[in-house]
Amino acid sequence: MWFGESIPGLRQIDKLVAKADLCLVVGTSSTVYPAAGYSADVLSSGGTVAVFNIEESEDEAQFVFLGGCEETLPKALGLDS
């Protein structure tokens, strides 16, 4: 459940996560499942995880960008012209 409601397309989301080689965790405390587990799923299959947040989180990640997502995400993606 996603804040109590059903998640349309959950099976398709799970299939995409299983094939993902990159997971961007953006602006979340990662406490609501199933989304909170997606970064661990990507890591366990050999993928890369990058966290963008204003504070440290419990997510295991190869890359952590602390600060406002509106600043850190464009910089990391090379979009800060």
C-alpha positions in Angstrom: 0.0 0.0 0.0 1.1 3.5 -0.8 -0.2 5.7 2.0 -3.2 3.4 2.2 -4.1 3.2 -1.5 -3.3 0.6 -4.1 -0.5 1.2 -6.5 -1.4 0.9 -10.2 1.1 -1.0 -12.3 3.0 -2.4 -9.3 4.1 -5.6 -11.1 5.4 -3.5 -14.0 7.3 -1.2 -11.5 8.8 -4.3 -9.8 10.0 -5.6 -13.2 11.6 -2.3 -14.1 13.4 -2.1 -10.7 14.7 -5.7 -11.2 16.3 -4.6 -14.5 17.5 -1.2 -13.3 21.2 -0.4 -13.2 20.7 3.0 -11.6 18.4 4.3 -8.9 18.0 8.0 -8.0 16.5 8.5 -4.6 15.3 12.1 -4.6 14.0 14.0 -1.6 12.6 11.2 0.5 13.0 9.7 3.9 12.7 6.3 2.3 10.2 5.0 4.9 7.2 4.1 2.9 7.2 0.7 1.2 7.5 -0.7 -1.4 9.3 2.3 -2.8 11.6 2.5 0.2 13.1 -0.9 -0.8 13.8 -0.2 -4.4 17.3 1.3 -3.8 18.3 -1.9 -1.9 16.9 -4.0 -4.8 19.0 -2.1 -7.3 22.1 -2.4 -5.1 21.6 -6.1 -4.6 21.5 -6.7 -8.3 24.8 -4.8 -8.9 23.3 -1.4 -9.7 24.3 2.1 -8.6 22.3 4.2 -6.1 22.6 8.0 -5.8 20.7 9.8 -3.0 19.7 13.5 -3.2 18.4 14.8 0.0 18.7 17.7 2.5 19.8 15.3 5.2 21.4 11.8 5.6 19.1 8.9 5.1 19.2 5.2 5.8 19.7 4.4 2.1 22.9 2.6 1.2 24.3 4.4 -1.8 27.5 4.9 -3.7 26.7 8.6 -4.1 25.1 11.0 -1.6 24.4 14.6 -2.5 23.3 16.6 0.5 21.4 19.8 0.0 18.3 21.0 -1.8 17.4 18.7 -4.7 16.7 21.7 -6.9 20.4 22.5 -6.7 22.1 19.1 -6.3 20.3 17.1 -8.9 20.9 19.5 -11.9 24.6 19.7 -10.9 25.0 16.0 -10.7 23.3 15.5 -14.0 25.3 18.2 -15.7 22.3 20.4 -16.2 23.5 23.4 -14.2 24.3 25.8 -17.1 
